[in-house]
Amino acid sequence: MASIPCTFQLSARASSASAAAAARRSPRAAARLGWLRPSRLSAVVPASESGRVGPTCFFKFGNKDAEGAGIYGSQGRDDFDRDDVEQYFNYMGMLAVEGTYDKMEALLNQDIHPVDILLMLAASEGDKPKLEELLRAGAKYDVKDVDGRTALDRAADDTREFILGFAATLAA
């Protein structure tokens, strides 16, 4: 899951001058004895406005392709395994829809490479950034499942065109 960093500025006020002096000497004891009262958040500031130097976000949101999202070219075909299939199955909510892992297990038990299974699942979901990532990693869109269906068969028309077009640009 992606996160966007932000800076929280907290302050605490002492209930009396003697409590403030004690808090400076032993902040833990002061907090434990209730001498310090936490205040409300004094400010919640986006990290970009906090004066922090350097990158403030690992992901670029709002992109429609893998390259723009920064997830291209990082993995090869053999870097994908059974766990990746299960994680994607769960992430895309397929378990909630299917109710069991039976469909996923059937694909995994067929001697189909995990990257090709992921391509089939991503094609059925129309997940274009994931399709790009998998095709760049060497996934094959013509591998057939137990029912004889390929990733292209599972894809809607626009997704099918996307797969073929993107595969053609990789071949060129």
Salt bridges, closest charged atoms under 4 A:
GLU67 OE1 - ARG136 NH2 3.69
ASP78 OD1 - HIS113 NE2 3.11
GLU98 OE2 - LYS103 NZ 3.30
GLU105 OE1 - ARG82 NH2 2.56
ASP116 OD2 - ARG77 NH2 2.64
GLU133 OE1 - LYS130 NZ 3.25
ASP145 OD2 - ARG154 NH2 2.74
ASP157 OD1 - ARG160 NH1 2.63
ASP158 OD2 - LYS128 NZ 3.79
